[in-house]
Amino acid sequence: MKGSLAVSGPFSAVNHVGFVVRNLEEGTRFFLDVLGFELVPDRKGTLTPNGDSLTRLFGVPAEASGRFQFFQLGGAVIELLEWTAPGQNTDQPLNSDLAARHLALSVSDMDASLERLRGVPGVTVRDANDRGFRYCSTPLGLEIQLIPN
């Protein structure tokens, strides 16, 4: 039923969304200091090679290693992951690439949001579209979309 909140299958809700970033410390500072997220207590850790377990669990090379941290803003939960793996693609995908992704944030003050982001080295703020949405590339390798409230 269109517009209904009823769940009609085995999937009940989005738990969180994860993004791979170049550097977890840099991502943590950006999410806390620039975007205003909060840490999710006790939801961080490391992923270390153990036979082929990382391949079986995450679909990454067995020799990979990783670290993760969860954040929250409003009711949304975001996981940032940093992987080190042989053959890892470190090129930032374009918004038009297969499996490209972005984080869309509602903003109550677009001018203040843009001023804050423009003050961060490595952030590129793009032109607004006809609805006022703006995309920004970040030094994390993550695209952010700003949506005015």
N, C-alpha and C positions, 0 to 999 in steps of 0.2 A: 504494500500500500504506500503510495507516494506521500512523503512527509511524516510517515509513522515512525515511532521510535521502537516499535516491536522488532524483536530479532527473530528471523525465520530460518535459522540454520545453526550450525555448530559454533560459529564465531560470534562472540558476544560484544567485544569492544576492542579498541586500540589500546594496548598496554603502554607502549612507548615507541619512539622512532629513534633509530641509531644512525649516526653519521661517522664515517672514517675521516679523521683529520691527520694532517702531517705531524703534529706535535701535540701531545695531550696537555702538557703544562701551558702552552700557548693557547690552546683551545679553552682550558679551564679559566685562564685569566680573561679571555675575550668574553666567554659566556657570563662570568660573574661581574667583571668590571664594566664592560661595554653594554651588554644586553640585559643585565640585571637579573639573571637567573640565580637560583639558590642551589647549593649542593644537596643531593639526596643522601642523607646519612647512611653509612654502611652499604652503599651500592657502588663500590669501586673494587678494582682488583687487577690481577695480572693473569695472563694466559701464557703458559710455557709449553715447549715441545714435550710430548710424552708419547713416544711411539707414533701412531697415526691418529691419535685422538683429535687433534685440531682439524685434521682433514675430515674425519667422520662427523665432528660436531659443527664446524663452521665452514667447511668447504675451502679451507686455505691449505697451503703446503704444510706438510708435517713438521718442517723445520721452522715454521713461523713462530713469532712470539707477539704478544699484544698486551695492551693495558686499556682499561676502560674506567669511565666515571659517569654517573648519572646526575642530571640536573632537572630542576623543575621551574616552571613559570606559570602562574595561574594553575590550571588543572592539567597542564601538559607536562609530560616527562620525556626528556631527550637523553640519549646515551651517546657519548663521544667515545670513539675507539681509535687507538693508534696501533697499527700493525707494522711489523718488520718481517718481510718475507722475501725469499728469492724470487726474482722475476716480477716483483711488484710494479704495477703501473703507477707512476707518481705524477703523471700529467693530469691537470685539473680538467674534468670533462666540460664541454660546452653545454649550455642549456638545451641544445638541440641533439646532443649525443644520447644514444641508447643508455638507459639506466642513469642518466643525469638526474640530479635531485636538487631540491632547494628547501629551505626552512622559511615558511611564511609567518610573519609576525604582525599582529594588529598593533598599531601605534596610535596613541591618543594625541600626540603632538609631533607631526611630521617634521616640522622645522627643527625642533630640538633633537629628534632622532637622527636627522641628516647631519646636523652640526656635530653630534657625538661621533658618528661613523666617519665623517670626513676628517676628524682629528686623529684617526688611527692609521698609522703607516701601513700601506699595502691594501687598504680598502679602496675600491672603485665604486662610486655611486653613479648609476646610469640615469638617463632621462626618465621622467614620469610618463606613463601611458595616459590615455584619455580618461581613465578612472582614477588616476592619481597613484597607482601602484608604482613602486620603484624596486628594481633589482640592484643588489650590491654584491660584488665579489669580495671575498675576504682572504687574508693570508693563510687561513686554515685550509683552503681548498674547498670551502663551502659557500654556496650562493645563498643569499638571504633576500627574501621579498618582503618589502614593507607595504602594509595595507592600512590606509587611513581608516580610523573608526568612524 
